């Protein structure tokens, strides 16, 4: 990014006040009565990364959404330095609002190692050339371009193509935080039980836990295919597996999430 452009949308959301390993960030406003889980997870990853020394970069995260985050209430992120190793560092992050825990996360950081670089080929569910501009949810249009199958189709979760409208800082940690934010977009829709319509007011849904494995570097301003499938549904919970692929077909990240569905 050019120095005169100011911070990207994700960097602006990662502005902390720091006191040792305790981080405070202002909670943004929300028209939906609760904070977006991907935002809280991205902020948790950023706080954990700020305590990691050297060349170790995000390798994976596993988060539990304990309570819904509320808008306009500061978030306090407490980082525990669980382990510092030669190749891996592990951090635990507890996020609170008004002393109530809303998220618990374990994050792993790994130094780059040379060796085999391979993954099964998985072509996009929809091609970028045949996709159409999506009619998005409020609050997404100003940050992302999204494309789906069909003409003028409303966005309702994966599969879709996505990229940031503006460049993001060329920093692997900030890029990983952007991916974390974006990885929570639409998985709840995929987790819904068979035959359930995606109509607001007809159901209650919430993310329960979320995991991301960072395989290769993510460039948010480039097109990526986000694909997901439901693996299971029982006890009012749907388990989903997802993945980000770049235009060349490289697997960038793997995601899993379980969501509660009632109604």
C-alpha positions as CSV (number, residue, x, y, z in Angstrom):
1,X,0.0,0.0,0.0
2,X,1.1,3.6,-0.6
3,X,2.0,5.4,2.6
4,X,-0.5,8.2,1.9
5,X,-3.5,5.9,1.7
6,X,-3.8,5.2,5.4
7,X,-4.4,1.8,7.0
8,X,-6.4,-0.9,5.3
9,X,-9.8,-1.9,6.6
10,X,-8.3,-4.8,8.5
11,X,-5.3,-2.9,9.9
12,X,-7.8,-0.2,11.2
13,X,-9.6,-3.0,13.1
14,X,-6.4,-4.2,14.8
15,X,-5.4,-1.0,16.6
16,X,-4.8,-2.0,20.2
17,X,-3.8,-0.3,23.4
18,X,-1.2,-2.6,25.0
19,X,-0.2,-3.1,28.6
20,X,2.3,-6.0,28.6
21,X,0.3,-9.0,27.2
22,X,-3.1,-7.4,27.7
23,X,-4.6,-5.7,24.7
24,X,-7.6,-3.4,24.6
25,X,-9.5,-2.5,21.4
26,X,-12.6,-0.4,20.8
27,X,-15.6,-2.4,19.8
28,X,-17.2,-1.1,16.5
29,X,-20.8,-0.3,16.1
30,X,-23.1,-2.9,14.7
31,X,-26.6,-2.8,13.1
32,X,-27.1,-6.5,14.1
33,X,-26.9,-6.3,17.9
34,X,-23.8,-8.4,18.2
35,X,-20.2,-8.4,16.9
36,X,-19.1,-10.5,13.9
37,X,-17.3,-13.6,15.2
38,X,-14.6,-13.3,12.4
39,X,-13.7,-9.9,13.7
40,X,-13.1,-11.1,17.2
41,X,-11.1,-14.1,16.0
42,X,-8.9,-11.8,13.8
43,X,-8.3,-9.5,16.7
44,X,-7.4,-12.5,18.9
45,X,-4.9,-13.7,16.3
46,X,-3.3,-10.3,16.0
47,X,-2.9,-10.0,19.8
48,X,-1.3,-13.4,20.0
49,X,1.0,-12.6,17.1
50,X,2.2,-9.4,18.8
51,X,3.7,-11.6,21.6
52,X,5.6,-13.9,19.2
53,X,9.3,-13.1,18.5
54,X,11.3,-13.8,15.4
55,X,10.1,-15.2,12.1
56,X,7.3,-17.4,13.3
57,X,4.0,-16.8,11.4
58,X,0.4,-18.0,12.0
59,X,0.0,-21.7,11.5
60,X,-3.4,-22.4,12.9
61,X,-6.0,-21.2,15.3
62,X,-8.8,-22.9,17.2
63,X,-11.5,-20.6,18.8
64,X,-14.6,-21.1,20.9
65,X,-17.3,-18.4,20.8
66,X,-18.4,-18.5,24.5
67,X,-20.8,-15.5,24.3
68,X,-22.0,-13.1,21.7
69,X,-19.9,-10.0,21.5
70,X,-21.7,-6.7,22.0
71,X,-21.1,-3.5,20.0
72,X,-19.8,-0.3,21.6
73,X,-18.1,-2.1,24.5
74,X,-14.3,-2.3,24.5
75,X,-12.7,-5.8,24.1
76,X,-9.9,-6.8,26.5
77,X,-7.6,-9.5,25.1
78,X,-5.4,-11.4,27.5
79,X,-2.6,-13.4,25.9
80,X,-1.0,-16.3,27.7
81,X,2.5,-17.4,26.4
82,X,1.8,-21.1,26.6
83,X,5.0,-22.3,25.0
84,X,8.0,-20.8,23.1
85,X,9.9,-23.4,21.0
86,X,12.5,-23.4,18.3
87,X,10.0,-24.1,15.6
88,X,6.6,-23.5,17.2
89,X,5.1,-21.0,19.6
90,X,1.7,-21.5,21.2
91,X,-0.5,-18.8,22.6
92,X,-3.8,-18.8,24.5
93,X,-6.1,-15.7,24.1
94,X,-9.0,-14.9,26.3
95,X,-11.3,-12.1,25.1
96,X,-13.6,-10.3,27.6
97,X,-16.2,-7.6,27.6
98,X,-17.2,-6.2,31.0
99,X,-15.2,-9.1,32.6
100,X,-17.4,-11.7,30.8
101,X,-15.5,-14.1,28.5
102,X,-16.7,-14.0,24.9
103,X,-14.0,-16.0,23.1
104,X,-11.2,-18.5,24.0
105,X,-8.6,-19.2,21.4
106,X,-5.4,-21.3,21.0
107,X,-3.1,-20.1,18.2
108,X,0.0,-21.7,16.9
109,X,2.9,-20.0,15.1
110,X,5.5,-21.8,13.0
111,X,8.8,-20.9,11.4
112,X,8.9,-21.6,7.7
113,X,10.5,-24.9,6.7
114,X,11.7,-26.2,3.3
115,X,10.3,-29.5,2.0
116,X,7.4,-31.0,0.2
117,X,4.7,-28.5,-0.9
118,X,1.7,-30.4,-2.2
119,X,-2.1,-30.6,-1.9
120,X,-4.9,-32.4,-3.7
121,X,-6.3,-30.5,-6.7
122,X,-9.8,-29.2,-6.1
123,X,-11.2,-27.1,-8.9
124,X,-13.5,-24.2,-8.0
125,X,-17.2,-25.0,-7.7
126,X,-17.9,-22.0,-9.9
127,X,-15.4,-20.5,-12.3
128,X,-14.5,-16.8,-12.0
129,X,-15.3,-16.2,-15.7
130,X,-18.8,-17.5,-15.4
131,X,-19.6,-15.8,-12.1
132,X,-21.7,-12.7,-11.5
133,X,-21.5,-9.8,-9.1
134,X,-23.2,-10.7,-5.9
135,X,-25.9,-8.7,-4.1
136,X,-24.3,-8.6,-0.7
137,X,-25.3,-8.1,2.9
138,X,-25.0,-4.6,4.4
139,X,-21.5,-3.7,5.6
140,X,-19.7,-6.0,3.2
141,X,-20.0,-4.0,-0.1
142,X,-17.5,-1.3,1.0
143,X,-14.8,-3.9,1.9
144,X,-15.2,-6.7,-0.6
145,X,-16.0,-7.6,-4.1
146,X,-17.9,-10.9,-4.3
147,X,-19.0,-13.0,-7.2
148,X,-21.5,-16.0,-7.2
149,X,-23.0,-18.3,-9.7
150,X,-25.8,-16.7,-11.8
151,X,-26.8,-13.2,-12.7
152,X,-27.5,-10.7,-10.0
153,X,-27.8,-13.5,-7.4
154,X,-28.0,-12.6,-3.8
155,X,-25.0,-13.8,-1.7
156,X,-26.0,-16.6,0.7
157,X,-22.7,-18.1,1.6
158,X,-20.2,-20.4,-0.1
159,X,-19.3,-21.1,-2.9
160,X,-18.2,-17.7,-4.0
161,X,-15.3,-15.7,-5.2
162,X,-14.0,-12.8,-3.0
163,X,-11.3,-10.1,-2.8
164,X,-10.6,-7.0,-0.9
165,X,-11.6,-3.8,-2.7
166,X,-8.5,-2.0,-1.4
167,X,-5.0,-3.5,-1.0
168,X,-4.0,-4.8,2.4
169,X,-0.6,-4.2,3.9
170,X,2.0,-6.7,2.7
171,X,2.5,-8.2,6.1
172,X,1.9,-11.9,6.6
173,X,0.3,-11.4,10.0
174,X,-2.2,-8.7,8.8
175,X,-3.0,-10.9,5.8
176,X,-3.6,-13.9,8.0
177,X,-5.9,-11.7,10.2
178,X,-7.8,-10.6,7.0
179,X,-8.2,-14.3,6.1
180,X,-9.5,-15.1,9.6
181,X,-12.1,-12.3,9.3
182,X,-13.2,-13.6,5.9
183,X,-13.2,-17.2,6.9
184,X,-16.3,-16.7,9.0
185,X,-18.4,-15.2,6.2
186,X,-21.2,-17.6,5.2
187,X,-20.2,-20.8,7.0
188,X,-23.2,-20.6,9.3
189,X,-25.5,-20.6,6.2
190,X,-23.7,-23.8,5.0
191,X,-24.2,-25.4,8.4
192,X,-28.0,-25.1,8.3
193,X,-30.1,-28.3,8.4
194,X,-31.3,-29.8,5.1
195,X,-34.4,-28.0,3.7
196,X,-34.1,-25.0,6.0
197,X,-34.7,-21.7,4.3
198,X,-32.3,-18.9,4.9
199,X,-34.9,-16.3,6.0
200,X,-34.1,-13.9,8.9
201,X,-36.6,-14.3,11.7
202,X,-37.3,-17.9,11.1
203,X,-34.4,-19.3,13.0
204,X,-31.8,-18.8,15.7
205,X,-28.2,-19.4,14.7
206,X,-24.8,-18.9,16.2
207,X,-21.2,-20.0,15.6
208,X,-19.9,-22.3,18.4
209,X,-16.3,-22.9,17.4
210,X,-14.0,-22.1,14.5
211,X,-10.7,-23.4,13.3
212,X,-8.3,-22.2,10.6
213,X,-5.1,-23.8,9.2
214,X,-3.0,-21.3,7.3
215,X,-1.2,-23.3,4.5
216,X,0.1,-20.6,2.1
217,X,0.3,-16.8,2.1
218,X,-3.0,-15.0,1.5
219,X,-3.2,-11.9,-0.7
220,X,-6.6,-10.4,0.2
221,X,-6.7,-8.0,-2.8
222,X,-6.5,-11.0,-5.2
223,X,-9.5,-13.2,-6.2
224,X,-9.9,-16.3,-4.0
225,X,-12.5,-19.1,-4.3
226,X,-14.2,-19.9,-1.0
227,X,-15.8,-23.3,-0.9
228,X,-17.6,-25.2,1.9
229,X,-19.7,-28.2,2.6
230,X,-21.7,-29.5,5.5
231,X,-20.2,-32.6,7.1
232,X,-22.8,-33.4,9.7
233,X,-26.0,-32.1,11.4
234,X,-27.4,-33.4,14.7
235,X,-28.3,-32.1,18.2
236,X,-29.1,-28.7,16.5
237,X,-25.5,-28.4,15.4
238,X,-24.1,-28.3,11.9
239,X,-20.4,-29.0,11.2
240,X,-18.9,-27.4,8.1
241,X,-15.6,-27.8,6.3
242,X,-14.3,-25.0,4.0
243,X,-11.3,-23.9,2.1
244,X,-9.8,-20.9,0.3
245,X,-8.1,-21.4,-3.1
246,X,-6.3,-18.8,-5.2
247,X,-6.9,-18.3,-8.9
248,X,-4.1,-20.8,-9.7
249,X,-5.9,-23.5,-7.6
250,X,-3.4,-23.5,-4.7
251,X,-5.0,-24.3,-1.3
252,X,-4.4,-21.3,0.8
253,X,-6.3,-22.2,4.0
254,X,-8.6,-24.9,5.5
255,X,-11.4,-24.0,7.8
256,X,-13.9,-25.9,10.0
257,X,-16.8,-24.5,12.0
258,X,-19.7,-25.9,14.0
259,X,-22.8,-23.7,14.3
260,X,-25.9,-23.9,16.4
261,X,-29.2,-23.9,14.4
262,X,-32.7,-23.7,16.1
263,X,-36.1,-22.9,15.0
